[in-house]
Amino acid sequence: MKVSPGERLHIAAMLRGQKGHLSFHTPGHKRAGADITELSYSDCLVHPAGVLCAAEQDIARILGAAASYLLTDGSTAGVFAMLYALRAAGKTDVALPLFSHPSVWHACNVLGLKTHTMSQTTRCGIPLQPDEEALEAAFEEADAVLLTSPDYYGNFPPLGRARALADSTGKPLLIDGAHGSHLHFTADYAGRYADLWVDGVHKSLPALTQGAVVSAREEWAGSLREGVLTFRTTSPSYPIMASVEYAVKYPRNLAIEEAAETFKRGHGCLRNADWSKLLIPFADPCAAEKYLEAHGVYPEFNDGNYLMFYLSPCTKPRDLVRLGRLADRLKKRQIPPDAPPGIIPMYDKE
Ligand SMILES: Cc1ncc(COP(=O)(O)O)c(C=O)c1O
């Protein structure tokens, strides 16, 4: 297991050190192994004092948070928890970009928050992030602003400007970072700007599906905890929690970051700002998808304009070479600046 220098894996070490025992506890499979429940030696996620506490504290330190909470039910639970914290602070109006994830709209709905939609224009068939002007209007109109950073297409909103506006207006900035946990080493990381933010650790770092973290600055840590306790499962998965701790402590892989940027330049990808998302405008995206799948290569999505290939620090350079070889056999096209958006993944609003 690879971890950054000086880091220890508290949850994994506890799981490895288990003795065999008779299980008269959940889960019902009754097998020993990593999938245990909260026992005297494995800590308790609601009141962590042992390995889970140590893991959460390390994660908060690495992410630059006053408090970070482990989630085993995806970024969705984190989005609900941070919007709960906002509601608990008496904020009722939230501004958010049109193409926010369904979990954001659902949480606003459930919590009775009034939404102010920030329009998003499209360029070359993808939605652009709100610009500075839209941000200024959003901070003026609403009690809080929730941005997605980066988005599924690998672009960032003007984060520095958003923080400056949050400071000058005294209104909180929330960031849905479902696609950005690999950025915690960098100046583009959501946690450097937001008051409350979610890391979708399972999407871009080596965590098991549904592993995520929600974090806050000092003044929001208490109400975020209430939100977490309201929306998070009470049966957390130890394999997922151990994988989240591992993923957050996984070392940066500059070689793959550079290889990704070289790939983008060499294979006609759309220019974007996040190395981990490659967008290739194939002339016939459906035929390209079929061809690639027939060769054992599966992209993240096909929106009708682009196939998107999602990388992580675990992507092997040789796999990029293979993708490049196959992609070069297929015709690409120039998507004009005024092309309409494709079928934007995870967007289900009328
Ligand atoms: C921008 C964004 N936010 C939140 C989510 C929800 O994440 P999860 O599936 O981990 O609950 C997603 C999932 O795709 C997403 O794309």
The ligand as an SDF file (V2000), in Angstrom:
LIG
                    3D

 16 16  0  0  0  0  0  0  0  0999 V2000
  -21.0490   17.0130   -9.0830 C   0  0  0  0  0  0  0  0  0  0  0  0
  -21.5330   15.8440   -8.2770 C   0  0  0  0  0  0  0  0  0  0  0  0
  -21.9270   16.0450   -7.0120 N   0  0  0  0  0  0  0  0  0  0  0  0
  -22.3640   15.0390   -6.2360 C   0  0  0  0  0  0  0  0  0  0  0  0
  -22.4390   13.7590   -6.7200 C   0  0  0  0  0  0  0  0  0  0  0  0
  -22.9380   12.6600   -5.8360 C   0  0  0  0  0  0  0  0  0  0  0  0
  -21.8890   11.8080   -5.5160 O   0  0  0  0  0  0  0  0  0  0  0  0
  -22.0870   10.3250   -4.9960 P   0  0  0  0  0  0  0  0  0  0  0  0
  -22.4940    9.5390   -6.1870 O   0  0  0  0  0  0  0  0  0  0  0  0
  -20.7500    9.9780   -4.4450 O   0  0  0  0  0  0  0  0  0  0  0  0
  -23.1520   10.3500   -3.9480 O   0  0  0  0  0  0  0  0  0  0  0  0
  -22.0230   13.4840   -8.0380 C   0  0  0  0  0  0  0  0  0  0  0  0
  -22.0810   12.1310   -8.5910 C   0  0  0  0  0  0  0  0  0  0  0  0
  -21.8560   11.8640   -9.7340 O   0  0  0  0  0  0  0  0  0  0  0  0
  -21.5820   14.5680   -8.8480 C   0  0  0  0  0  0  0  0  0  0  0  0
  -21.2220   14.3740  -10.1280 O   0  0  0  0  0  0  0  0  0  0  0  0
  1  2  1  0
  2  3  1  0
  2 15  2  0
  3  4  2  0
  4  5  1  0
  5  6  1  0
  5 12  2  0
  6  7  1  0
  7  8  1  0
  8  9  2  0
  8 10  1  0
  8 11  1  0
 12 13  1  0
 12 15  1  0
 13 14  2  0
 15 16  1  0
M  END
$$$$
